[in-house]
Amino acid sequence: MSTAAKPTTTRTMGTREIARPLSPHLQVYRMPLAAMLSIAGHRATGIGLVLGLLLLTWWLAAAAFGDTAYATVMAFIGSWLGQLVLFGFSVAFYFHVCTGVRHLFWDAGKGFEIPATQRTNQIVIAAAVALTILTWLIV
């Protein structure tokens, strides 16, 4: 028995009928990289940025509350977990910025052709990685 989705509708295209599923199923449909970057990347990094901003808020509040609170936050930030959170925050930030710039071009009506979209997929990923590495080499 086949694992492919069974056609449930029939559409007439000119003189012939074509059987198609009602909607693409995740086991049948392979999402393009641009869609994965948009859904899993841009939106997920937006959530990651919110979580990173909570760390920034904690740091600013600790600075206002005094030496003990500030030392506690700095101890967390200096730990391996704090460094991992900061690294993830910087990856999320740069990826979000790069995909946001690409969306600005799309809003202007540029880059919708498939080759251009595939090229910008690679540029977004490479730029986010390069900017993150550059930032961590500087700090």
C-alpha positions as CSV (number, residue, x, y, z in Angstrom):
1,M,0.0,0.0,0.0
2,S,1.3,3.4,-0.9
3,T,2.0,6.1,1.7
4,A,1.2,8.9,-0.7
5,A,-2.0,10.9,-0.1
6,K,-4.9,9.7,-2.1
7,P,-6.6,12.2,-4.5
8,T,-9.9,13.4,-3.2
9,T,-10.9,16.0,-5.8
10,T,-11.1,16.0,-9.5
11,R,-10.5,19.2,-11.5
12,T,-11.0,19.7,-15.2
13,M,-8.0,21.3,-17.0
14,G,-9.1,21.9,-20.6
15,T,-10.3,18.5,-21.9
16,R,-8.7,16.2,-19.3
17,E,-9.5,15.6,-15.6
18,I,-6.7,15.8,-13.0
19,A,-7.1,14.1,-9.6
20,R,-5.5,16.1,-6.8
21,P,-5.5,16.1,-3.0
22,L,-7.5,18.7,-1.2
23,S,-4.4,20.1,0.3
24,P,-0.7,19.2,0.3
25,H,0.2,16.8,3.1
26,L,3.5,17.3,5.0
27,Q,4.6,13.8,4.0
28,V,4.0,14.6,0.4
29,Y,4.8,18.3,0.1
30,R,8.4,19.4,0.5
31,M,8.6,23.0,1.7
32,P,11.1,25.2,-0.1
33,L,14.0,26.6,1.9
34,A,12.5,30.1,1.8
35,A,9.4,28.9,3.5
36,M,11.4,27.0,6.2
37,L,13.5,30.1,6.8
38,S,10.4,32.2,7.1
39,I,8.5,29.9,9.4
40,A,11.1,28.2,11.4
41,G,13.7,30.9,11.1
42,H,12.3,34.4,11.1
43,R,9.4,33.6,13.5
44,A,11.4,31.4,15.8
45,T,14.2,33.9,16.1
46,G,11.6,36.6,16.9
47,I,10.6,34.4,19.9
48,G,14.3,33.9,20.8
49,L,14.8,37.7,20.7
50,V,12.0,38.2,23.2
51,L,13.7,35.7,25.5
52,G,17.1,37.4,25.0
53,L,15.5,40.7,25.8
54,L,14.3,39.2,29.1
55,L,18.0,38.6,30.0
56,L,18.8,42.2,29.0
57,T,16.0,43.4,31.2
58,W,17.3,41.3,34.1
59,W,20.8,42.8,33.6
60,L,19.5,46.4,33.5
61,A,17.3,45.8,36.5
62,A,20.2,44.3,38.4
63,A,22.4,47.3,37.6
64,A,19.7,49.5,39.1
65,F,19.2,47.3,42.3
66,G,22.8,47.4,43.4
67,D,26.1,45.5,43.5
68,T,24.8,42.2,44.8
69,A,22.1,41.8,42.2
70,Y,24.5,42.9,39.4
71,A,27.1,40.4,40.6
72,T,24.5,37.6,40.4
73,V,23.5,38.5,36.8
74,M,27.2,38.8,35.8
75,A,27.9,35.4,37.3
76,F,25.1,33.9,35.2
77,I,26.2,35.7,32.1
78,G,29.8,34.5,32.7
79,S,28.8,30.9,33.1
80,W,28.7,28.4,30.1
81,L,24.9,28.6,30.2
82,G,24.9,32.4,30.1
83,Q,27.4,32.4,27.2
84,L,25.2,29.9,25.3
85,V,22.2,32.1,25.8
86,L,24.1,35.2,24.6
87,F,25.4,33.2,21.6
88,G,21.9,32.1,20.7
89,F,20.6,35.7,21.2
90,S,23.3,37.0,18.8
91,V,22.5,34.2,16.2
92,A,18.7,35.0,16.5
93,F,19.4,38.8,16.2
94,Y,21.5,38.6,13.1
95,F,19.3,36.0,11.4
96,H,16.2,38.0,12.2
97,V,17.9,41.2,10.8
98,C,19.0,39.4,7.6
99,T,15.6,37.9,6.9
100,G,14.0,41.3,7.7
101,V,16.2,43.0,5.1
102,R,15.2,40.3,2.6
103,H,11.5,41.0,3.4
104,L,12.1,44.7,2.7
105,F,13.3,43.8,-0.8
106,W,10.3,41.5,-1.2
107,D,8.0,44.3,-0.1
108,A,9.5,46.4,-2.9
109,G,8.7,43.7,-5.4
110,K,12.2,42.5,-5.9
111,G,13.7,39.0,-5.6
112,F,10.6,36.9,-6.2
113,E,12.1,34.8,-9.0
114,I,13.1,31.3,-7.9
115,P,16.8,31.7,-8.7
116,A,16.9,35.0,-6.8
117,T,15.0,33.5,-3.8
118,Q,17.4,30.5,-3.7
119,R,20.4,32.9,-3.8
120,T,19.0,35.1,-1.0
121,N,18.4,32.0,1.1
122,Q,22.1,31.2,1.0
123,I,23.0,34.9,1.5
124,V,20.8,35.2,4.6
125,I,22.2,32.1,6.2
126,A,25.9,33.0,5.3
127,A,25.4,36.6,6.5
128,A,23.9,35.6,9.8
129,V,26.7,33.1,10.5
130,A,29.4,35.5,9.4
131,L,28.0,38.4,11.5
132,T,27.6,36.2,14.6
133,I,31.2,34.9,14.3
134,L,32.5,38.4,13.7
135,T,30.7,39.7,16.7
136,W,32.1,36.9,19.0
137,L,35.6,37.4,17.7
138,I,35.4,41.1,18.5
139,V,33.9,40.7,22.0
